[in-house]
Amino acid sequence: MSITSRLQNFNKLTSLRCTRASLGSIRNSSQDVKDVPYETSIHKSKSDKSTDQAKFPTEADVVVIGGGSVGCSAAYHLAKQNGGSVVLVEKHKITSGTTWHTAGILWSFRGSESETLLQLQTRDLISKILPEENGDSAGWQRTGTILTAKTKEEYKDFTLQTSFAKGLGVEIQEITPAEAKEIHPLLNVDDMYGAVYSPGDGTIDPATYCMAYVKAAQHRGAKVFENCSVNGILKADDHLGLERVVGVETSKGTIKTNNVVNCAGAWSPYIGKMAGVRIPQLTFQHAYIVTQGIEGILNTPMIKDHGTVYIKPQGDALQFGGYEMNPHLVKDLPVDFAFGLYDLDWDIFAQHFDATVNRIPAVGNVGIRSTVCGPESFTPDGKPNMGESPEVRGFFVGSGYNSGGMMMGGGAGRQLAHWVTHGRPEIDLFNCDIRRYQTSYTNYNKWLTETCHERFAKRFSLVYPRDHNLGGRNQRKTKLHQTDSDLGALFGIRYGFERPAYYIKDGQNKPNCNLKVLDYDFYGSYDNKKHDPYPYYDAVTNDCTFEFPDSHKTVGKECLTCRTSAILLDSSYMAKIFLTGPDADQLAQIAFSRNLVKSEDGQFMYTLMLNDRAGIEGDVIATRVKNASGENEYYVTFSSSGALHCKMYLQNIAQRKGLNCIVEDRTEERSILSVQGPKSRDILKPIVQESNILKKLKYSQWSNIEIAGRNVMLGRLSFVGELGYEVHCHSDDVKCIHDAIMEQADKHNACVAGYRAMESLSSETGFHHWSHSIHAADTPGEADLLRFCEDSKDYIGSKALAELRKKPLPKKLVCFTIDTDVPITGHESIWFNDKVVGFLRHADFAYALDTNLGYGYVNVPGITEKEITEGNFAIERMAVKHPAKAYTTSPFDPRFERIRGKYSSNVQEQLAKKLNAL
C-alpha cells in the first residue's frame, strides 16, 4: 500500500506542522493532555530561580554562547570545575534553537572511543549526577535499544561495533530474532537476520534535562541570561601578532573576557564569523513523526533498524525518523529562528514511514499526533567540532554534533569545560578537535557541501573498514599526483591530501590508469546524473567487505617487495613544521622530551610532545638545522592528520611562555620521498652525488647532498623497519628526483607502494601510529616509550612523568598476533582470563608473519611481562573470540637488525617464497 493510501486510513490526521505547544504536551505525558505553552512548561514552573539574574556583568572568566544541551552542560561544568565567573547567554530561550525538537535518544555507544565516552558521560550525568545534585529528575528514562539487522552484512556491521563497545565497558549482547520478539512483542522479525540488545540506552526530555543543568549551574554561581543575542567578538593581538579573545558584545552590554565557548549549534558558524573563525558544518532539515497512541507500546525498547530508521517510544506513542540521500540543505538559517520548524516533505520522508511500518506493523493502523522537521548540523567527517580555534586563542567551539548533540552534550560540555580550565580535555578527543581539519582547500565551499551531504546521506549506512569517501575530493594534491595516477594509484584521502592507497595493475600487468576520482555526483540525488561507468567507485566497492578485500594480495605484494627488494613511498603529505626565531632553542627545549638543542649536527631524533599530565600529544621526528644567518631552527615532521594539532601545541607554548618563536607549517613547500628495503642503497647509489655517503650515514643521521642535480636533505630513516632513506627536498624538485629513483628501482624489481603498505609494514615492525596506538590519554610508560623521555631536563610533562615513574602502570600497550581467516582491523575487544580488558587501538595484516597483528592497551594495573607473554588472551570480532598470542613488542625483527642493514639469507628466502605465492 502506498504512503498516500495509508494516510487515508489514519484515525486522525493532524497538521503536518508541529507547534511547540503540542510537542511540549507530548513530552510531558504518556497520555493525551491539554496543550501547555512550551515556554510555560520550561521557564515558569521553576520555583528556585529565574534564568535572568540581577545585574548584567561587565566581565567574566568565561562566556558560554548558546542555551542548548551542550551550552548548558558547559556552563554547569565550568562552574563545577572552578572556572571562575561563568556567564551563559542565549539569544532567545533555553533549548529554543535545535535542542527543543531533538529526538531525545541516548545510545550507549558509537563507532569511536571518544564519542562513546562522551555519551556514557552524558548518561551518568542525566541518570545519576544531576538528580543527586538537584534532588529531582533530569528527564531520563531507561528503555534499552534493539538494533535490528535484515542481512548478514548488516549484522556483521552491528556486531563489529558491539565487540568494540564491550572493550569500553558497555553492556551489550547479541540476540536472535525470536529473542528480540520476546523483548518487544510488537516487532516484526520475519525479515530479520539477527539483532543486538543494548539495555543501558534510554530517552531524554530535553527541557527537563537542560533546566537541570541551569539549576545546578546557578547554584554554583553561574549566571544565565536569556533574550541576550551576541553582536560581536572582540579580539586583540599578542606579542607574536596572534589574535586572542578579549570580549563579547551582546544586546545587553559588553562583557570583558578571555574565553568564549561557542555552543550556538546550527548558528555556530555565525558566531565564528564574528571572530574570524571558520567552523566547518552545514545545516540540513531533519524530520521525525510522532504517532497517536499504540496499544502495547508502553515500556518497550527503542529500535535502530540498520540502514533505515530509528524508532523511539514516547509515552503511549512512537517517534520515528531517518536519513535520506536527498535532504534539504538550509542555505540561510535565520539568526532569529527560535522554536521554529519546517513543513515536512512527504516525498522525502515516505521511505522512513514504510520502513517503520515494516518493523512495527501497528504503526500503519494509527494516526499522526505531530510531525517535526527542524534544522540539524552536520560536519565533513561526521564528528563534532570541539576545542580551541586555531585562528583565535580563547575561542572555543562545541557544535556540529550530527544530530547527536543531546546524546553527547553532557560529556561534551564536561570536556569543553576541562579544555578551558586546563588547556586540554580529560579524554583524547583528537577526532573531534576542530584542529583536525586542514586550512587550505582548492574550493572550501565545494568541499564543505559535498562532505557534509555525504555524512548525512550515509548516516545509517554500512561502515566498511576500507571504504573511501567520494565527496570533497581533489582538493589537495602532491606534486606527484599525476605521476602516481599514471602508475595506477588508487587514491585515498587523509587530511585533505589525495594520496595513493595502493597501485593496481590491469589484465596485462600494466598500471591501471583509469582510476580518476570524478566530481561528486551526490549519489544521483538533486537531479545529478550518477557516474556510470565509474572505475574508481567500482574499485573502492570491491574493497567494501568485512572479509579480506580484493586489494589484500595487492597490498601484500607491495609489503613483501619492500622486505625482499625495495619500495618507493611518496610521503609528501606528512606535516612539516619549522620553529624559527630568537627563542627557537627555548621552545624546543621545553616542548620535546629529548634534548634537541644539544643534539649532534645532522641528527634526526624521535621525540615526544607531552601535556602537563604526561599524556602524549604527539610523536615527531625532529632535527636542528641552521638558517642562512647561522641561527638554529628546528625541522619537525609529524602525522599528516595532526599537522594543525602539532603546530598549535607548539605555538600555544610559545604564547604562554612569552617566547619570540614563530611556528610555521611548510608542508606544501617541501616533499618527502622514502626508499625502503634491502636494495634501497643500491637504488640510490647511481644517482647520489657522493655515493659513499650512503654507507657513512648511520641510522637517524642526515646530510645535505645532491640527487639528480637537486639539493636535498638525505636522511637514514625508516618507518617500516628496513634499511632505508628519506629524501627531503623542495616540492618543485620532487618530480625530477622521483623519476631518477624509479629508473633505478626498475632495475632491482622494486616498486611504488601506497599508505596501506606503509601502515602494514610499520605495524609489523612495532612502530606507533598517532593518534591510534598512542594519543593524549596515554603516557610514555604505558606505551613503552620512556626511553625517549630524558629525566635530566625540564620540559612540558616532565614533572608529572617523574611522579608516574614511581607508580604501577594502570594499563599497558600489548602487541597481539591473531591467527584467523578473517581480517582484524582495529577496535576489536581484548579478553584476558575471560574478562574484557580493553580493545585494539590499531590492527593490520602482517604479511611477513602471515598473520593478523594488533596493538591495544590491557587495562590490568601492574600487569607483568610474564603475565602478558604467558596469559590467556583472545580478541573478539563480531561476537566471535579468536585466540591471540601476546607480546611486549612485535615478534617481527624485535632486535631491529634489518634497519641496521643486517639480513638473514634464510629469512629473505622465506619472504621471497611468500611474495611469489601471491
C-alpha positions in Angstrom: 0.0 0.0 0.0 1.3 3.5 -0.9 2.1 6.2 1.7 -0.9 8.2 0.4 -3.3 5.2 0.9 -2.1 4.6 4.4 -2.5 8.2 5.3 -6.2 8.0 4.3 -6.7 5.2 6.8 -5.4 7.1 9.7 -7.8 7.8 12.6 -6.8 11.4 12.8 -4.6 13.4 10.6 -3.2 16.4 12.4 -1.4 19.4 10.9 1.9 18.5 9.1 3.5 21.2 11.2 4.1 20.6 14.9 3.6 23.5 17.2 5.8 24.0 20.2 2.7 23.6 22.4 1.7 20.2 21.0 5.3 19.0 21.3 5.5 20.2 24.9 2.4 18.3 25.8 3.6 15.1 24.2 6.9 15.2 26.1 5.3 15.6 29.5 2.8 12.7 29.5 2.2 9.2 28.1 -1.5 10.1 27.5 -3.2 12.9 25.6 -3.3 16.0 27.8 -4.2 19.6 27.2 -1.6 21.7 25.4 0.7 23.6 27.7 2.7 26.5 26.1 6.3 25.4 25.7 7.8 28.4 27.4 5.4 28.0 30.4 6.3 24.3 30.9 10.0 25.1 30.9 10.5 28.5 32.2 7.6 29.4 34.6 7.3 26.1 36.5 10.6 26.6 38.3 10.4 27.6 42.0 14.1 28.1 42.5 15.5 30.9 40.3 14.8 32.8 37.1 17.3 32.4 34.3 17.8 36.2 34.0 19.6 37.1 37.2 20.2 40.5 38.6 22.7 42.9 37.1 24.3 42.1 33.7 28.0 41.6 34.2 30.7 43.7 32.6 33.3 41.0 32.8 33.6 37.2 33.2 36.2 34.5 33.1 34.2 32.5 30.6 31.2 33.4 28.4 29.2 30.4 27.0 27.1 31.2 23.9 24.0 29.1 23.4 21.5 27.6 25.8 21.2 24.1 24.2 22.3 20.8 25.7 26.0 21.4 25.1 26.0 25.0 26.3 24.0 24.3 29.4 26.4 21.4 30.2 29.4 23.5 29.6 28.2 26.3 31.9 27.4 23.8 34.6 30.8 22.1 34.3 32.7 25.3 34.2 31.1 26.4 37.4 31.7 23.0 38.9 35.4 22.9 37.9 36.1 26.3 39.4 36.2 28.0 36.1 35.8 31.4 37.8 32.9 33.7 36.9 30.8 31.9 34.3 28.1 33.6 32.1 25.8 31.8 29.7 23.9 33.9 27.1 21.1 32.7 25.0 19.5 34.7 22.2 16.0 33.6 22.9 15.1 30.9 25.5 16.9 27.8 26.8 16.6 25.0 24.3 14.9 27.3 21.7 17.4 26.5 18.9 17.5 22.9 17.9 17.6 21.2 21.3 13.8 21.7 22.0 12.8 19.5 19.0 15.5 16.8 19.4 14.6 13.2 19.2 15.8 12.8 22.7 17.6 9.5 22.2 20.7 8.3 24.1 22.5 5.3 22.8 25.4 3.9 24.8 28.0 3.6 22.0 29.2 4.9 18.7 32.0 4.0 16.3 34.8 5.8 18.1 36.2 5.7 21.6 35.8 9.5 22.1 32.1 9.7 21.1 31.2 6.6 23.1 32.8 8.1 26.2 31.0 11.4 25.7 27.7 9.5 25.5 28.5 7.4 28.6 29.3 10.6 30.5 26.0 12.1 29.4 24.2 9.0 30.7 25.9 9.3 34.1 25.1 13.0 34.3 21.4 12.6 33.5 20.7 9.4 35.4 22.9 9.9 38.5 24.8 13.1 39.0 22.2 15.8 38.2 19.3 14.1 40.1 21.6 13.8 43.1 22.6 17.4 43.0 19.2 18.9 42.3 17.0 16.4 44.1 14.7 15.7 41.2 14.6 14.0 37.8 16.8 15.3 35.0 14.5 13.8 32.3 16.0 10.3 31.9 14.1 7.1 31.1 15.9 3.9 30.6 14.4 1.9 27.7 17.2 -0.1 26.1 17.6 -0.5 22.3 17.3 -3.4 19.9 19.5 -3.0 16.8 17.8 -5.0 14.1 19.7 -6.3 11.0 17.9 -7.6 7.9 21.0 -9.1 6.2 24.2 -10.9 7.2 26.2 -7.8 6.2 24.2 -5.6 8.4 24.5 -8.0 11.3 28.3 -8.1 10.8 28.4 -4.3 10.9 26.4 -4.2 14.2 28.5 -6.9 15.8 31.7 -5.3 14.7 30.6 -2.2 16.6 29.3 -4.2 19.6 32.6 -6.1 20.0 34.3 -2.7 20.2 31.7 -1.3 22.7 32.4 -4.2 25.0 36.0 -3.1 25.2 34.8 0.2 26.6 32.6 -1.5 29.2 29.3 -1.1 27.5 26.7 -3.7 28.5 25.5 -5.3 25.2 24.5 -8.7 23.9 23.8 -10.4 20.6 20.3 -11.8 20.4 18.2 -13.9 17.9 15.1 -12.5 16.1 13.0 -14.7 18.4 14.6 -13.2 21.5 14.1 -9.7 20.0 10.4 -10.6 19.7 10.2 -11.6 23.3 11.7 -8.2 24.4 9.5 -6.2 22.0 6.2 -8.1 21.2 5.1 -5.6 18.5 8.3 -6.2 16.5 8.1 -7.8 13.1 11.0 -10.3 12.9 10.1 -12.1 9.7 12.8 -10.4 7.7 15.4 -10.1 10.4 18.8 -11.9 10.2 19.9 -11.0 13.7 19.8 -8.4 16.4 21.8 -6.7 19.2 20.4 -5.6 22.5 21.8 -2.6 24.4 19.9 -2.4 27.7 21.6 0.7 29.0 20.1 3.1 26.4 17.3 5.5 27.1 15.4 8.6 26.3 15.9 12.2 27.4 13.3 15.0 27.9 15.3 18.0 26.5 13.5 20.7 28.5 13.9 18.9 31.9 17.5 17.9 31.1 18.7 21.4 30.1 17.0 23.1 33.0 18.6 20.6 35.4 21.9 22.0 34.2 20.8 25.5 34.5 19.6 24.9 38.1 22.8 23.2 39.1 25.0 25.8 37.4 23.2 28.7 39.0 23.5 27.0 42.4 27.3 27.1 41.8 27.3 30.7 40.9 27.0 30.7 37.1 24.8 33.5 35.6 22.3 32.7 32.8 20.8 35.3 30.6 18.0 34.7 28.0 16.9 37.0 25.3 20.5 38.1 25.0 21.9 38.0 21.5 25.6 38.2 20.6 26.6 41.0 18.3 30.4 40.7 18.1 33.5 39.0 19.4 36.3 41.4 20.5 39.9 40.4 19.8 43.4 41.8 20.4 46.9 40.7 19.1 49.5 39.2 21.4 53.3 39.6 21.3 53.5 37.2 18.4 50.8 39.0 16.4 48.3 36.2 17.1 44.7 37.1 17.9 43.1 36.4 21.3 39.6 36.9 22.6 39.1 40.0 24.9 35.4 40.4 25.0 31.8 39.7 23.8 29.4 42.4 22.6 25.8 41.4 23.4 22.4 43.1 23.2 22.5 43.6 27.0 26.1 45.0 27.1 29.7 44.2 26.6 31.4 41.5 28.7 35.2 41.6 29.0 36.5 38.0 28.8 39.4 36.0 27.5 37.4 32.8 27.0 34.3 32.3 24.8 32.7 28.8 24.3 30.6 28.8 21.1 27.8 26.3 21.7 25.3 28.0 19.4 24.6 24.8 17.5 23.4 25.4 13.9 24.2 29.1 14.5 27.8 28.5 15.5 29.2 29.5 12.1 27.6 32.9 12.5 29.3 33.4 15.9 32.5 32.0 14.4 32.4 34.6 11.6 32.2 37.4 14.2 35.6 36.1 15.5 37.1 35.4 12.1 36.9 31.6 12.8 35.7 29.2 10.1 33.5 26.4 11.6 33.0 23.6 9.1 29.5 22.4 9.3 26.2 22.7 7.3 22.6 22.6 8.3 20.1 20.2 6.9 16.4 19.6 7.6 15.9 16.5 9.6 12.4 15.1 10.4 10.6 12.7 12.6 6.9 11.8 13.2 5.1 11.1 16.5 2.2 8.7 16.1 -1.0 8.5 18.0 -1.2 6.0 20.8 -0.4 2.4 20.1 -1.7 -0.3 22.4 1.1 -2.3 23.9 3.9 0.2 23.2 4.5 1.4 26.7 7.8 0.3 28.3 9.1 -1.2 25.0 12.8 -0.5 23.9 13.9 1.8 21.2 14.7 0.3 17.7 17.5 1.1 15.4 16.8 -0.6 12.1 20.1 -0.9 10.1 20.1 1.4 7.1 16.6 2.8 7.6 15.1 4.3 10.8 15.3 4.9 14.5 12.1 4.2 16.5 11.6 5.6 19.9 8.7 5.0 22.4 7.2 8.3 23.5 4.7 7.6 26.2 1.9 5.5 24.5 3.1 6.6 21.1 6.1 6.1 18.8 8.5 8.6 17.3 10.5 7.6 14.2 12.8 9.2 11.6 15.8 8.5 9.5 18.3 9.9 7.0 18.0 10.4 3.2 20.2 10.7 0.2 18.4 14.0 -0.8 17.9 16.1 2.4 17.0 19.7 2.1 20.0 21.9 2.7 19.3 25.0 4.8 21.4 27.6 3.0 20.5 30.7 5.1 19.3 29.8 8.6 17.7 32.9 10.0 19.5 34.3 13.0 16.2 34.8 14.9 14.9 31.3 14.1 13.7 30.2 17.6 11.3 27.3 18.4 10.9 27.1 14.6 10.1 24.2 12.3 9.7 23.5 8.6 6.9 21.8 6.7 7.7 18.1 6.4 8.4 16.9 2.8 6.5 13.7 2.5 8.2 12.8 -0.8 11.4 12.6 1.1 10.1 11.1 4.3 7.9 8.4 2.8 10.8 5.8 2.9 11.0 6.1 6.6 7.3 5.6 7.1 7.4 2.4 5.0 10.5 1.1 6.9 8.8 1.8 10.3 5.6 0.0 9.3 7.7 -2.9 8.2 9.4 -3.2 11.5 6.4 -2.4 13.7 3.2 -3.1 11.7 1.0 -1.5 14.3 2.2 2.0 13.2 0.2 1.5 10.0 -3.1 1.4 11.9 -2.8 4.7 13.8 -2.8 8.4 13.0 -0.2 11.1 13.4 0.0 13.1 16.6 2.6 15.5 15.2 5.4 15.9 12.7 8.7 17.6 13.5 11.1 18.9 10.8 13.9 21.1 12.1 17.4 22.2 11.4 20.3 19.9 12.3 24.0 20.5 11.8 26.4 18.0 10.1 30.2 18.1 9.7 32.5 16.9 6.9 33.5 13.7 8.7 30.5 13.1 11.0 32.4 14.0 14.1 31.7 17.0 16.3 33.6 20.3 16.2 35.2 20.8 19.6 38.1 22.6 21.2 40.0 25.8 20.9 40.1 27.5 17.5 43.4 27.5 15.7 42.8 31.1 14.4 41.9 32.8 17.7 43.1 31.9 21.2 40.4 31.7 23.8 37.7 31.0 21.3 36.3 27.5 21.9 33.9 25.6 19.8 31.3 22.9 20.8 29.0 22.4 17.8 28.2 20.2 14.8 27.1 17.0 16.6 25.5 15.4 13.6 22.1 15.0 15.2 23.7 13.7 18.4 24.0 16.9 20.5 21.6 15.5 23.1 23.5 12.2 23.3 27.0 13.7 23.5 26.0 17.1 25.1 26.6 16.2 28.7 30.1 14.7 28.1 30.9 17.4 25.5 30.1 20.2 28.0 32.3 18.5 30.6 35.2 18.1 28.2 34.9 21.7 26.9 35.0 23.0 30.4 38.1 21.0 31.1 39.6 22.3 27.9 39.0 25.9 29.0 40.3 25.4 32.6 43.2 23.0 31.9 44.1 23.6 28.3 43.0 20.1 27.2 40.1 17.7 27.6 40.2 14.8 30.1 40.0 12.2 27.4 41.5 12.0 23.9 39.3 14.0 21.6 41.6 14.4 18.6 39.0 13.0 16.1 36.6 15.7 17.4 39.1 18.5 17.7 38.4 21.4 15.3 42.2 21.4 14.6 41.9 18.1 12.8 40.9 19.9 9.6 43.4 21.3 7.1 43.4 25.0 6.5 43.8 25.2 2.7 41.3 23.9 0.1 41.1 24.5 -3.6 37.4 25.2 -3.1 36.3 25.3 0.5 32.5 25.7 -0.1 32.6 22.8 -2.6 34.4 20.6 -0.1 32.1 21.5 2.7 28.9 21.0 0.7 30.0 17.6 -0.6 31.4 16.1 2.6 28.6 17.3 4.8 26.0 15.8 2.4 27.8 12.5 2.3 27.9 12.3 6.1 24.2 12.9 6.3 23.3 10.6 3.5 25.4 7.7 4.8 24.5 8.2 8.5 22.9 4.8 8.8 24.8 3.0 6.0 27.2 0.1 6.4 30.6 1.1 7.6 33.4 -0.9 6.0 37.0 -0.8 7.2 38.5 0.1 3.8 35.8 2.4 2.3 36.7 5.8 0.8 34.7 8.9 0.7 33.6 10.3 -2.7 32.8 13.8 -1.6 35.3 16.6 -1.1 37.9 15.1 -3.2 40.8 16.5 -5.4 41.2 19.5 -3.0 44.8 18.9 -2.1 47.4 17.1 -4.2 51.1 16.5 -4.0 53.3 17.4 -6.9 53.4 13.7 -7.8 49.6 13.2 -8.1 49.6 12.8 -11.9 52.7 10.6 -11.8 51.1 8.3 -9.2 47.9 8.3 -11.3 49.9 7.2 -14.3 51.4 4.4 -12.2 48.0 3.0 -11.3 47.4 4.6 -7.9 44.0 4.1 -6.2 43.8 7.3 -4.1 42.5 7.6 -0.6 42.3 10.8 1.3 43.9 11.9 4.6 43.9 15.5 6.0 42.6 16.6 2.6 45.5 15.1 0.7 44.9 12.7 -2.2 47.4 10.0 -1.6 47.9 6.5 -3.1 46.4 3.7 -1.0 47.9 1.1 -3.3 48.7 0.6 -7.0 46.6 -1.5 -9.4 47.7 -3.4 -12.5 45.3 -4.2 -15.3 44.8 -7.6 -17.0 48.1 -7.1 -19.0 50.1 -6.4 -15.8 50.3 -2.7 -16.7 49.4 0.2 -14.5 45.6 0.8 -14.4 45.5 4.5 -15.3 41.7 4.7 -15.4 41.1 5.3 -11.7 40.4 9.0 -11.7 38.3 10.4 -8.8 35.4 12.2 -10.5 33.4 15.2 -9.3 31.0 14.2 -6.6 27.6 13.2 -8.0 25.7 13.2 -4.8 24.8 9.6 -5.4 22.4 10.7 -8.1 20.4 13.0 -5.8 19.2 16.5 -6.6 18.9 15.7 -10.3 22.6 14.9 -10.6 23.5 12.2 -13.1 25.2 9.3 -11.3 28.6 8.5 -12.8 28.3 5.3 -14.9 30.8 3.8 -15.6 32.9 4.9 -12.7 36.0 2.7 -12.4 37.3 4.4 -9.2 34.0 3.7 -7.4 34.0 0.1 -8.6 37.5 -0.4 -7.3 36.5 1.1 -3.9 33.4 -1.0 -3.8 35.5 -4.1 -4.3 37.2 -3.2 -1.0 33.9 -2.8 0.8 33.7 -6.1 2.7 34.1 -7.4 6.2 36.3 -10.2 4.8 39.8 -9.8 3.2 39.2 -7.4 0.3 40.3 -7.8 -3.3 43.2 -5.5 -2.5 44.6 -7.8 0.2 47.0 -9.5 -2.3 47.9 -6.2 -4.0 49.0 -4.6 -0.7 50.8 -7.9 0.2 52.9 -7.7 -2.9 53.9 -4.2 -2.1 54.8 -5.1 1.5 56.8 -8.2 0.6 58.6 -6.4 -2.2 59.7 -3.9 0.5 61.0 -6.8 2.6 62.8 -8.5 -0.3 63.8 -5.6 -2.6 62.6 -2.1 -2.1 59.7 0.3 -2.4 59.3 4.0 -3.1 56.8 5.9 -1.0 55.7 9.4 -1.6 55.4 10.7 2.0 54.9 14.4 0.9 51.6 14.6 2.8 53.5 14.4 6.1 53.3 17.5 8.2 56.4 19.7 8.1 56.7 22.3 10.9 59.6 24.7 11.4 60.5 26.6 14.6 62.3 29.8 13.8 63.2 33.0 15.7 65.5 34.1 18.6 63.8 31.8 21.1 63.5 28.6 18.9 66.1 26.9 21.2 64.0 27.6 24.3 60.8 26.3 22.7 62.5 23.1 21.5 63.9 22.6 25.0 60.6 22.7 26.8 58.3 21.2 24.1 60.2 18.0 23.4 61.1 15.1 25.7 64.6 14.8 24.3 67.4 17.4 24.1 67.3 18.6 20.5 69.2 21.7 21.4 72.3 19.7 22.3 72.0 17.1 19.7 74.7 16.4 17.2 74.7 18.2 13.9 72.9 16.3 11.2 70.9 14.2 13.7 67.2 13.3 13.4 65.6 12.5 16.8 62.4 10.6 17.6 60.9 12.5 20.4 57.6 13.1 22.2 55.4 16.1 22.9 53.6 15.7 26.3 50.9 17.6 28.1 51.2 18.6 31.8 49.7 15.2 32.8 52.5 13.5 30.7 49.9 12.4 28.1 51.3 12.0 24.6 50.2 15.0 22.4 52.4 13.7 19.5 55.5 11.8 18.5 57.7 13.5 15.9 60.9 13.2 14.0 62.8 16.4 14.5 66.2 17.9 13.8 68.2 21.1 14.4 69.2 23.0 11.2 70.9 26.3 10.5 69.3 29.1 8.6 71.1 31.5 6.3 72.2 33.6 9.2 73.6 30.7 11.1 70.9 30.6 13.7 69.3 27.4 15.0 65.9 26.4 13.5 64.1 23.1 14.1 62.5 21.0 11.4 59.7 18.7 12.7 57.8 16.1 10.7 54.6 14.6 12.1 51.5 12.7 11.1 49.6 14.4 8.3 46.3 14.4 10.1 47.9 16.1 13.1 49.5 19.0 11.3 47.5 21.7 12.8 47.4 20.0 16.2 51.2 19.9 16.3 51.5 23.5 15.1 49.0 24.8 17.7 50.6 22.7 20.5 54.0 24.4 19.8 52.5 27.8 19.2 50.5 27.8 22.4 53.6 27.0 24.4 55.4 29.9 22.8 52.5 32.2 23.6 52.2 31.0 27.2 55.9 31.4 27.9 56.2 34.7 26.0 58.8 33.3 23.6 59.8 35.0 20.4 59.5 32.0 18.2 57.4 31.5 15.0 55.8 28.1 14.3 55.4 27.7 10.6 53.7 24.9 8.5 55.7 24.4 5.4 54.1 21.1 4.3 53.3 22.4 0.8 56.8 23.7 0.2 58.7 20.5 1.0 58.3 16.9 -0.2 59.5 13.6 1.1 60.4 10.5 -0.8 61.1 7.3 1.1 63.2 4.5 -0.4 62.9 1.4 1.9 64.2 -2.1 1.7 67.4 -4.2 1.4 68.0 -2.8 -2.1 67.5 0.9 -1.2 71.2 1.6 -1.1 71.8 0.0 -4.5 69.0 2.0 -6.0 70.2 5.4 -4.7 73.9 4.8 -5.3 74.0 5.7 -9.0 72.1 9.0 -8.6 73.7 10.3 -5.4 76.5 12.8 -6.0 78.6 11.3 -3.2 77.7 7.7 -3.2 79.9 6.9 -0.2 77.6 9.0 1.9 75.1 6.2 1.8 77.3 3.9 3.9 78.7 6.7 6.1 75.2 7.7 7.3 74.3 5.9 10.5 70.7 5.4 11.4 68.9 8.8 12.1 71.7 10.8 10.5 71.2 13.2 7.6 73.4 15.2 5.2 72.8 17.9 2.6 73.8 16.4 -0.8 72.7 16.4 -4.5 70.4 13.8 -6.1 69.7 14.1 -9.8 71.3 17.6 -9.7 68.9 18.8 -7.0 69.8 19.9 -3.5 68.2 17.6 -0.9 68.4 16.5 2.7 69.1 12.8 2.7 68.4 11.0 5.9 68.9 7.4 7.1 65.4 6.8 8.4 62.8 4.1 8.3 59.2 3.8 9.4 58.8 0.3 8.0 61.7 -1.5 9.7 64.1 -1.7 6.8 67.4 -0.3 5.6 66.1 2.9 4.1 66.5 6.5 3.3 64.3 9.6 3.2 64.8 12.3 0.6 63.6 15.7 1.8 63.5 18.3 -1.0 61.8 21.3 -2.3 58.4 20.4 -3.8 59.4 21.8 -7.2 62.2 19.3 -7.4 60.4 16.1 -6.3 59.2 15.0 -9.8 62.8 15.0 -11.2 64.1 13.1 -8.2 61.2 10.6 -8.2 61.8 9.8 -11.9 65.5 9.3 -11.3 64.8 6.9 -8.4 62.2 5.0 -10.3 64.6 4.4 -13.2 67.0 2.7 -10.9 64.2 0.9 -8.9 63.0 -0.9 -12.0 66.5 -2.5 -12.3 66.1 -4.1 -8.9 62.5 -5.3 -9.2 61.4 -2.6 -6.7 58.0 -0.9 -6.9 56.0 2.0 -5.8 53.8 1.5 -2.7 50.9 3.3 -1.0 49.9 4.1 2.5 48.2 0.7 3.0 51.5 -1.0 2.7 53.2 1.6 4.8 50.7 1.1 7.6 51.0 -2.7 7.5 54.8 -2.6 7.4 55.1 -0.1 10.3 52.7 -2.1 12.4 54.6 -5.3 11.7 57.8 -3.6 12.8 56.2 -2.2 16.0 56.2 1.5 15.2 53.4 3.7 16.7 50.6 5.3 14.8 49.5 8.6 16.4 46.6 9.1 17.3 45.8 5.3 17.3 48.2 3.3 19.3 49.2 6.4 21.2 47.3 9.6 22.0 46.9 12.3 24.6 45.3 9.9 27.2 48.3 7.6 27.1 51.6 8.1 28.9 55.1 7.1 27.8 55.3 4.4 30.5 52.1 2.8 29.3 53.2 2.9 25.7 56.7 1.7 26.5 58.3 4.9 25.3 60.1 6.0 28.5 63.5 5.6 26.8 62.6 8.6 24.6 61.9 10.8 27.6 65.0 12.3 29.3 65.0 12.7 33.1 67.8 15.2 33.1 65.9 18.2 31.7 62.7 20.1 32.4 60.0 20.0 29.7 56.3 20.1 29.5 55.1 17.0 31.3 58.4 16.0 32.9 57.3 16.6 36.5 54.2 14.6 36.0 56.2 11.9 34.3 58.7 11.7 37.2 55.8 11.0 39.6 54.3 8.4 37.2 57.6 6.5 37.1 57.2 5.8 40.8 53.7 4.2 40.4 52.5 0.9 38.9 51.1 1.3 35.4 47.3 1.4 35.2 47.4 -0.1 31.7 50.0 -1.5 29.3 50.3 -1.4 25.5 50.5 -5.0 24.2 51.1 -6.5 20.7 48.9 -9.4 19.6 49.1 -11.8 16.8 45.7 -13.4 15.8 45.7 -16.4 13.5 42.3 -16.4 11.9 40.9 -16.5 8.4 39.1 -13.1 8.8 40.8 -9.7 9.0 41.4 -7.9 12.2 41.2 -4.2 11.5 41.1 -2.5 14.9 38.5 -1.8 17.7 38.1 -5.5 18.5 37.8 -6.2 22.2 40.6 -7.8 24.2 39.8 -10.6 26.6 42.2 -11.7 29.3 41.4 -14.7 31.5 37.8 -14.5 30.4 37.4 -10.8 31.2 37.2 -7.8 28.8 40.3 -5.6 29.5 40.3 -3.2 26.5 40.2 -3.0 22.8 42.6 -3.0 19.9 43.6 0.6 19.0 45.2 -0.4 15.7 45.4 -3.6 13.7 46.6 -4.8 10.3 47.7 -7.8 8.4 51.4 -8.6 8.8 52.5 -10.2 5.6 56.0 -11.2 6.7 54.5 -13.0 9.7 51.4 -14.2 7.6 49.0 -13.3 10.4 46.8 -10.5 11.8 48.7 -8.2 14.2 47.2 -5.6 16.5 48.0 -3.3 19.4 45.8 -2.4 22.4 46.1 -1.4 26.0 45.4 -4.0 28.6 43.6 -2.4 31.5 45.1 -4.5 34.2 47.0 -2.4 36.7 50.6 -3.5 37.3 50.4 -6.4 34.8 53.8 -8.1 34.4 55.7 -9.1 31.3 55.3 -12.7 32.3 51.5 -12.3 32.7 51.4 -10.8 29.2 53.5 -13.3 27.3 52.0 -16.3 29.1 48.5 -15.0 29.6 45.3 -16.4 28.2 44.2 -13.8 25.6 41.6 -13.6 23.0 40.4 -11.0 20.5 36.6 -10.7 20.0 35.5 -9.7 16.5 31.8 -9.8 15.5 30.9 -11.7 18.7 33.4 -14.4 18.0 36.5 -14.8 20.2 39.8 -15.7 18.4 42.8 -17.0 20.4 45.6 -14.5 20.5 49.3 -14.5 21.4 50.5 -11.5 23.3 54.0 -9.8 23.1 55.6 -6.8 24.8 56.9 -5.8 21.3 56.4 -7.0 17.8 57.7 -10.5 17.1 59.0 -9.4 13.7 62.7 -8.4 13.9 62.5 -7.5 17.6 66.2 -6.5 17.7 65.8 -4.2 14.7 68.6 -5.9 12.7 67.0 -5.0 9.4 67.1 -1.3 10.0 70.8 -1.6 10.5 71.2 -3.4 7.2 71.7 -6.9 8.7 69.7 -9.5 6.8 69.4 -13.3 7.3 69.6 -15.2 4.0 67.2 -17.8 5.3 64.6 -15.2 6.3 65.0 -13.5 2.9 64.4 -16.8 1.1 61.2 -17.4 3.1 60.0 -13.9 2.3 60.7 -14.3 -1.4 58.6 -17.5 -1.4 55.7 -15.7 0.2 55.9 -12.9 -2.4 56.0 -15.4 -5.2 53.0 -17.2 -3.8 50.8 -14.1 -4.0 
